[in-house]
Amino acid sequence: MGVYEDLGVTPVINAAGTVTRYGGSLMNQEIIDVMREASQEFCVLDELHEQAGRRISQMLDVEAAYVTASAACGLVLTAAACMAGTDPDKIAQLPDTDGMKHEVIIQKLHRIPYDQSIRLSGAKLVEIGDGKTAPAEELKQAINDTTAAIFYLANNKDHEAVVPFDETIAIAHAAAVPVIVDAASEAPPVETLSRFTKEGADL
């Protein structure tokens, strides 16, 4: 019997792809071997994060990278970064956002169960659109002095009732507002990990 059977858990055949509820993905033996080797020594985790992020950013040809425990954790951290930046006092203040930009604009058709992760950072989600027409003008009008970011769901970018990605980038950057893209369901291929930043996404 395998480890899942020992626990009374039923293994499944995953035909859905890299879906969180099924464990995301399987690891090849090379990765398992490296993880096993790393587990036999201690290190300063801050240094490990810094070096791993630097290596990954070089591989993907992006400005920076950070390893998180999950895509949901990534949403928490990106929202927090958009609100607090690199200010240690603001970072320590979260999830209290008093005095900070704290609103994250999200289109109705980009709402997903995982967008709760954004609210965990202390951010307030501002929903726009009716799910019938692309709310480009509403997006422009929703941006104000408290807007911290705009959230964009990659796997629903082609819907006719969604503001196109390139237009969203243009609107956001004209107002100096960063765009957070959730592309967790888009990988593989590995190119997805840098595609959206090259097209204008900030995080």
Phi and psi in degrees as GROMACS dihedral restraints (atoms count N, CA, C in turn):
[ dihedral_restraints ]
;  ai    aj    ak    al  type     phi  dphi    fc
    3     4     5     6     1   -91.2    20    10
    4     5     6     7     1   176.6    20    10
    6     7     8     9     1   -62.2    20    10
    7     8     9    10     1   -35.3    20    10
    9    10    11    12     1   -69.7    20    10
   10    11    12    13     1   -42.6    20    10
   12    13    14    15     1   -62.0    20    10
   13    14    15    16     1   -38.1    20    10
   15    16    17    18     1   -59.3    20    10
   16    17    18    19     1   -31.6    20    10
   18    19    20    21     1   -90.6    20    10
   19    20    21    22     1    -3.7    20    10
   21    22    23    24     1    80.3    20    10
   22    23    24    25     1    21.1    20    10
   24    25    26    27     1  -102.4    20    10
   25    26    27    28     1   136.5    20    10
   27    28    29    30     1   -89.2    20    10
   28    29    30    31     1   118.1    20    10
   30    31    32    33     1   -63.8    20    10
   31    32    33    34     1   150.6    20    10
   33    34    35    36     1  -126.1    20    10
   34    35    36    37     1   158.8    20    10
   36    37    38    39     1   -90.2    20    10
   37    38    39    40     1   117.5    20    10
   39    40    41    42     1   -89.0    20    10
   40    41    42    43     1   108.2    20    10
   42    43    44    45     1  -109.6    20    10
   43    44    45    46     1    13.5    20    10
   45    46    47    48     1  -100.8    20    10
   46    47    48    49     1   -13.2    20    10
   48    49    50    51     1    96.1    20    10
   49    50    51    52     1  -152.0    20    10
   51    52    53    54     1   -83.0    20    10
   52    53    54    55     1    71.9    20    10
   54    55    56    57     1  -103.2    20    10
   55    56    57    58     1   131.1    20    10
   57    58    59    60     1   -56.1    20    10
   58    59    60    61     1   -42.7    20    10
   60    61    62    63     1   -64.6    20    10
   61    62    63    64     1   -17.6    20    10
   63    64    65    66     1  -105.2    20    10
   64    65    66    67     1    11.0    20    10
   66    67    68    69     1   100.5    20    10
   67    68    69    70     1     5.0    20    10
   69    70    71    72     1    81.2    20    10
   70    71    72    73     1   -76.6    20    10
   72    73    74    75     1  -159.8    20    10
   73    74    75    76     1   168.7    20    10
   75    76    77    78     1   -93.6    20    10
   76    77    78    79     1   154.8    20    10
   78    79    80    81     1  -104.7    20    10
   79    80    81    82     1   141.5    20    10
   81    82    83    84     1   -79.6    20    10
   82    83    84    85     1   168.1    20    10
   84    85    86    87     1   -62.9    20    10
   85    86    87    88     1   -35.4    20    10
   87    88    89    90     1   -59.8    20    10
   88    89    90    91     1   -42.5    20    10
   90    91    92    93     1   -66.5    20    10
   91    92    93    94     1   -42.8    20    10
   93    94    95    96     1   -61.2    20    10
   94    95    96    97     1   -41.4    20    10
   96    97    98    99     1   -63.8    20    10
   97    98    99   100     1   -42.5    20    10
   99   100   101   102     1   -66.1    20    10
  100   101   102   103     1   -41.2    20    10
  102   103   104   105     1   -63.0    20    10
  103   104   105   106     1   -41.4    20    10
  105   106   107   108     1   -63.2    20    10
  106   107   108   109     1   -43.2    20    10
  108   109   110   111     1   -62.3    20    10
  109   110   111   112     1   -44.8    20    10
  111   112   113   114     1   -64.9    20    10
  112   113   114   115     1   -28.9    20    10
  114   115   116   117     1   -72.7    20    10
  115   116   117   118     1    -6.7    20    10
  117   118   119   120     1   -96.7    20    10
  118   119   120   121     1     2.0    20    10
  120   121   122   123     1  -138.8    20    10
  121   122   123   124     1   157.2    20    10
  123   124   125   126     1   -93.9    20    10
  124   125   126   127     1   157.9    20    10
  126   127   128   129     1  -154.8    20    10
  127   128   129   130     1   169.2    20    10
  129   130   131   132     1   -82.2    20    10
  130   131   132   133     1   114.5    20    10
  132   133   134   135     1   -64.1    20    10
  133   134   135   136     1   -31.6    20    10
  135   136   137   138     1   -60.4    20    10
  136   137   138   139     1   -41.0    20    10
  138   139   140   141     1   -67.9    20    10
  139   140   141   142     1   -40.0    20    10
  141   142   143   144     1   -61.2    20    10
  142   143   144   145     1   -45.7    20    10
  144   145   146   147     1   -59.5    20    10
  145   146   147   148     1   -44.9    20    10
  147   148   149   150     1   -62.9    20    10
  148   149   150   151     1   -46.3    20    10
  150   151   152   153     1   -71.2    20    10
  151   152   153   154     1   -38.5    20    10
  153   154   155   156     1   -65.0    20    10
  154   155   156   157     1   -43.0    20    10
  156   157   158   159     1   -61.7    20    10
  157   158   159   160     1   -41.5    20    10
  159   160   161   162     1   -63.3    20    10
  160   161   162   163     1   -44.3    20    10
  162   163   164   165     1   -64.4    20    10
  163   164   165   166     1   -44.1    20    10
  165   166   167   168     1   -65.4    20    10
  166   167   168   169     1   -41.5    20    10
  168   169   170   171     1   -62.9    20    10
  169   170   171   172     1   -35.6    20    10
  171   172   173   174     1   -67.6    20    10
  172   173   174   175     1   -41.3    20    10
  174   175   176   177     1   -64.2    20    10
  175   176   177   178     1   -37.1    20    10
  177   178   179   180     1   -93.3    20    10
  178   179   180   181     1    -7.8    20    10
  180   181   182   183     1    58.9    20    10
  181   182   183   184     1    49.4    20    10
  183   184   185   186     1  -123.2    20    10
  184   185   186   187     1   166.8    20    10
  186   187   188   189     1   -63.3    20    10
  187   188   189   190     1   -42.7    20    10
  189   190   191   192     1  -158.5    20    10
  190   191   192   193     1   161.4    20    10
  192   193   194   195     1  -146.5    20    10
  193   194   195   196     1   153.5    20    10
  195   196   197   198     1  -144.4    20    10
  196   197   198   199     1   132.8    20    10
  198   199   200   201     1   -86.5    20    10
  199   200   201   202     1   125.9    20    10
  201   202   203   204     1  -118.4    20    10
  202   203   204   205     1   169.9    20    10
  204   205   206   207     1   -74.4    20    10
  205   206   207   208     1   -19.3    20    10
  207   208   209   210     1  -170.5    20    10
  208   209   210   211     1   171.0    20    10
  210   211   212   213     1   -64.4    20    10
  211   212   213   214     1   -37.0    20    10
  213   214   215   216     1   -62.0    20    10
  214   215   216   217     1   -42.2    20    10
  216   217   218   219     1   -61.3    20    10
  217   218   219   220     1   -37.7    20    10
  219   220   221   222     1   -61.2    20    10
  220   221   222   223     1   -38.0    20    10
  222   223   224   225     1   -66.5    20    10
  223   224   225   226     1   -40.3    20    10
  225   226   227   228     1   -58.8    20    10
  226   227   228   229     1   -48.5    20    10
  228   229   230   231     1   -69.8    20    10
  229   230   231   232     1   -37.4    20    10
  231   232   233   234     1   -67.9    20    10
  232   233   234   235     1   -41.0    20    10
  234   235   236   237     1   -63.6    20    10
  235   236   237   238     1   -42.7    20    10
  237   238   239   240     1   -61.6    20    10
  238   239   240   241     1   -40.9    20    10
  240   241   242   243     1   -64.2    20    10
  241   242   243   244     1   -38.7    20    10
  243   244   245   246     1   -67.8    20    10
  244   245   246   247     1   -27.9    20    10
  246   247   248   249     1   -87.2    20    10
  247   248   249   250     1   -45.1    20    10
  249   250   251   252     1   -99.4    20    10
  250   251   252   253     1   -21.1    20    10
  252   253   254   255     1    60.6    20    10
  253   254   255   256     1  -135.5    20    10
  255   256   257   258     1  -106.7    20    10
  256   257   258   259     1    15.7    20    10
  258   259   260   261     1   -78.7    20    10
  259   260   261   262     1   112.6    20    10
  261   262   263   264     1   -58.6    20    10
  262   263   264   265     1   -36.7    20    10
  264   265   266   267     1   -67.0    20    10
  265   266   267   268     1   -42.1    20    10
  267   268   269   270     1   -68.6    20    10
  268   269   270   271     1   -37.8    20    10
  270   271   272   273     1   -60.7    20    10
  271   272   273   274     1   -44.1    20    10
  273   274   275   276     1   -68.9    20    10
  274   275   276   277     1   -26.5    20    10
  276   277   278   279     1   -73.9    20    10
  277   278   279   280     1   -31.8    20    10
  279   280   281   282     1   -58.3    20    10
  280   281   282   283     1   143.8    20    10
  282   283   284   285     1   -86.4    20    10
  283   284   285   286     1     8.2    20    10
  285   286   287   288     1   -73.9    20    10
  286   287   288   289     1   116.3    20    10
  288   289   290   291     1  -104.5    20    10
  289   290   291   292     1    16.5    20    10
  291   292   293   294     1   -56.1    20    10
  292   293   294   295     1   126.5    20    10
  294   295   296   297     1    84.2    20    10
  295   296   297   298     1     1.6    20    10
  297   298   299   300     1  -113.2    20    10
  298   299   300   301     1   157.6    20    10
  300   301   302   303     1   -65.9    20    10
  301   302   303   304     1   129.6    20    10
  303   304   305   306     1  -140.6    20    10
  304   305   306   307     1     0.6    20    10
  306   307   308   309     1   -94.0    20    10
  307   308   309   310     1   135.7    20    10
  309   310   311   312     1  -119.0    20    10
  310   311   312   313     1   117.2    20    10
  312   313   314   315     1   -81.4    20    10
  313   314   315   316     1   135.6    20    10
  315   316   317   318     1  -140.5    20    10
  316   317   318   319     1   134.5    20    10
  318   319   320   321     1   -75.1    20    10
  319   320   321   322     1   148.4    20    10
  321   322   323   324     1   -53.1    20    10
  322   323   324   325     1   -42.3    20    10
  324   325   326   327     1   -80.0    20    10
  325   326   327   328     1     3.1    20    10
  327   328   329   330     1  -104.5    20    10
  328   329   330   331     1     3.9    20    10
  330   331   332   333     1   -72.5    20    10
  331   332   333   334     1   131.6    20    10
  333   334   335   336     1  -141.6    20    10
  334   335   336   337     1   161.1    20    10
  336   337   338   339     1   -55.5    20    10
  337   338   339   340     1   -31.8    20    10
  339   340   341   342     1   -76.3    20    10
  340   341   342   343     1    -8.9    20    10
  342   343   344   345     1   -69.6    20    10
  343   344   345   346     1   -10.1    20    10
  345   346   347   348     1   -59.3    20    10
  346   347   348   349     1   -27.7    20    10
  348   349   350   351     1   -60.1    20    10
  349   350   351   352     1   -33.9    20    10
  351   352   353   354     1   -65.0    20    10
  352   353   354   355     1   -41.6    20    10
  354   355   356   357     1   -68.3    20    10
  355   356   357   358     1   -26.1    20    10
  357   358   359   360     1   -61.9    20    10
  358   359   360   361     1   -25.1    20    10
  360   361   362   363     1   -75.6    20    10
  361   362   363   364     1   -13.7    20    10
  363   364   365   366     1   108.4    20    10
  364   365   366   367     1    -7.2    20    10
  366   367   368   369     1   -72.6    20    10
  367   368   369   370     1   155.2    20    10
  369   370   371   372     1  -107.4    20    10
  370   371   372   373     1   126.9    20    10
  372   373   374   375     1   -82.7    20    10
  373   374   375   376     1   131.4    20    10
  375   376   377   378     1  -113.7    20    10
  376   377   378   379     1   106.5    20    10
  378   379   380   381     1   -84.8    20    10
  379   380   381   382     1   135.3    20    10
  381   382   383   384     1  -127.6    20    10
  382   383   384   385     1   158.3    20    10
  384   385   386   387     1    92.9    20    10
  385   386   387   388     1   160.4    20    10
  387   388   389   390     1  -114.5    20    10
  388   389   390   391     1     3.2    20    10
  390   391   392   393     1    79.0    20    10
  391   392   393   394     1     5.5    20    10
  393   394   395   396     1  -115.5    20    10
  394   395   396   397     1   -35.1    20    10
  396   397   398   399     1  -133.2    20    10
  397   398   399   400     1   153.0    20    10
  399   400   401   402     1   -69.7    20    10
  400   401   402   403     1   122.4    20    10
  402   403   404   405     1   -89.2    20    10
  403   404   405   406     1    55.5    20    10
  405   406   407   408     1   -62.3    20    10
  406   407   408   409     1   -47.1    20    10
  408   409   410   411     1   -66.2    20    10
  409   410   411   412     1   -38.3    20    10
  411   412   413   414     1   -64.4    20    10
  412   413   414   415     1   -34.9    20    10
  414   415   416   417     1   -63.0    20    10
  415   416   417   418     1   -45.5    20    10
  417   418   419   420     1   -60.2    20    10
  418   419   420   421     1   -43.3    20    10
  420   421   422   423     1   -72.4    20    10
  421   422   423   424     1   -25.4    20    10
  423   424   425   426     1   -75.5    20    10
  424   425   426   427     1   -21.2    20    10
  426   427   428   429     1   -72.8    20    10
  427   428   429   430     1   128.5    20    10
  429   430   431   432     1  -146.7    20    10
  430   431   432   433     1  -168.7    20    10
  432   433   434   435     1   -67.9    20    10
  433   434   435   436     1   -14.4    20    10
  435   436   437   438     1  -104.5    20    10
  436   437   438   439     1     5.2    20    10
  438   439   440   441     1   -74.5    20    10
  439   440   441   442     1   121.2    20    10
  441   442   443   444     1   -95.0    20    10
  442   443   444   445     1   -31.9    20    10
  444   445   446   447     1  -169.0    20    10
  445   446   447   448     1   168.4    20    10
  447   448   449   450     1  -119.4    20    10
  448   449   450   451     1   131.2    20    10
  450   451   452   453     1   -95.9    20    10
  451   452   453   454     1   138.3    20    10
  453   454   455   456     1  -135.0    20    10
  454   455   456   457     1   128.3    20    10
  456   457   458   459     1   -95.8    20    10
  457   458   459   460     1   113.4    20    10
  459   460   461   462     1   -62.4    20    10
  460   461   462   463     1   -38.6    20    10
  462   463   464   465     1   -78.9    20    10
  463   464   465   466     1     4.2    20    10
  465   466   467   468     1  -127.1    20    10
  466   467   468   469     1    24.8    20    10
  468   469   470   471     1   -74.4    20    10
  469   470   471   472     1   -19.5    20    10
  471   472   473   474     1   -96.8    20    10
  472   473   474   475     1     1.9    20    10
  474   475   476   477     1   -67.5    20    10
  475   476   477   478     1   140.0    20    10
  477   478   479   480     1   -65.5    20    10
  478   479   480   481     1   -21.0    20    10
  480   481   482   483     1   -96.8    20    10
  481   482   483   484     1    18.0    20    10
  483   484   485   486     1  -118.0    20    10
  484   485   486   487     1   137.2    20    10
  486   487   488   489     1   -63.4    20    10
  487   488   489   490     1   125.8    20    10
  489   490   491   492     1   -54.4    20    10
  490   491   492   493     1   151.8    20    10
  492   493   494   495     1   -59.4    20    10
  493   494   495   496     1   -47.2    20    10
  495   496   497   498     1   -64.2    20    10
  496   497   498   499     1   -34.2    20    10
  498   499   500   501     1   -71.0    20    10
  499   500   501   502     1   -38.4    20    10
  501   502   503   504     1   -61.1    20    10
  502   503   504   505     1   -44.8    20    10
  504   505   506   507     1   -59.4    20    10
  505   506   507   508     1   -45.4    20    10
  507   508   509   510     1   -62.7    20    10
  508   509   510   511     1   -44.6    20    10
  510   511   512   513     1   -63.9    20    10
  511   512   513   514     1   -45.7    20    10
  513   514   515   516     1   -63.9    20    10
  514   515   516   517     1   -49.2    20    10
  516   517   518   519     1   -70.9    20    10
  517   518   519   520     1   -26.8    20    10
  519   520   521   522     1   -64.6    20    10
  520   521   522   523     1   -25.8    20    10
  522   523   524   525     1  -103.8    20    10
  523   524   525   526     1     9.5    20    10
  525   526   527   528     1    58.2    20    10
  526   527   528   529     1    41.3    20    10
  528   529   530   531     1  -112.5    20    10
  529   530   531   532     1   129.9    20    10
  531   532   533   534     1   -74.1    20    10
  532   533   534   535     1   153.6    20    10
  534   535   536   537     1  -113.7    20    10
  535   536   537   538     1   125.5    20    10
  537   538   539   540     1   -98.2    20    10
  538   539   540   541     1   125.0    20    10
  540   541   542   543     1  -111.5    20    10
  541   542   543   544     1   125.6    20    10
  543   544   545   546     1   -93.5    20    10
  544   545   546   547     1   104.1    20    10
  546   547   548   549     1  -116.7    20    10
  547   548   549   550     1    26.1    20    10
  549   550   551   552     1   -58.2    20    10
  550   551   552   553     1   -36.1    20    10
  552   553   554   555     1   -84.7    20    10
  553   554   555   556     1     1.5    20    10
  555   556   557   558     1   -95.6    20    10
  556   557   558   559     1    -6.9    20    10
  558   559   560   561     1  -110.2    20    10
  559   560   561   562     1   138.8    20    10
  561   562   563   564     1   -69.0    20    10
  562   563   564   565     1   165.5    20    10
  564   565   566   567     1   -82.2    20    10
  565   566   567   568     1   162.5    20    10
  567   568   569   570     1   -63.7    20    10
  568   569   570   571     1   -24.5    20    10
  570   571   572   573     1   -60.1    20    10
  571   572   573   574     1   -24.7    20    10
  573   574   575   576     1   -59.6    20    10
  574   575   576   577     1   -30.4    20    10
  576   577   578   579     1   -65.4    20    10
  577   578   579   580     1   -19.1    20    10
  579   580   581   582     1  -122.5    20    10
  580   581   582   583     1   -10.8    20    10
  582   583   584   585     1   -57.6    20    10
  583   584   585   586     1   -47.7    20    10
  585   586   587   588     1   -72.4    20    10
  586   587   588   589     1   -32.7    20    10
  588   589   590   591     1   -67.4    20    10
  589   590   591   592     1   -36.5    20    10
  591   592   593   594     1   -68.8    20    10
  592   593   594   595     1   -22.9    20    10
  594   595   596   597     1   -93.3    20    10
  595   596   597   598     1     3.4    20    10
  597   598   599   600     1   121.3    20    10
  598   599   600   601     1   -10.1    20    10
  600   601   602   603     1   -64.6    20    10
  601   602   603   604     1   148.1    20    10
  603   604   605   606     1   -94.5    20    10
  604   605   606   607     1   -34.7    20    10
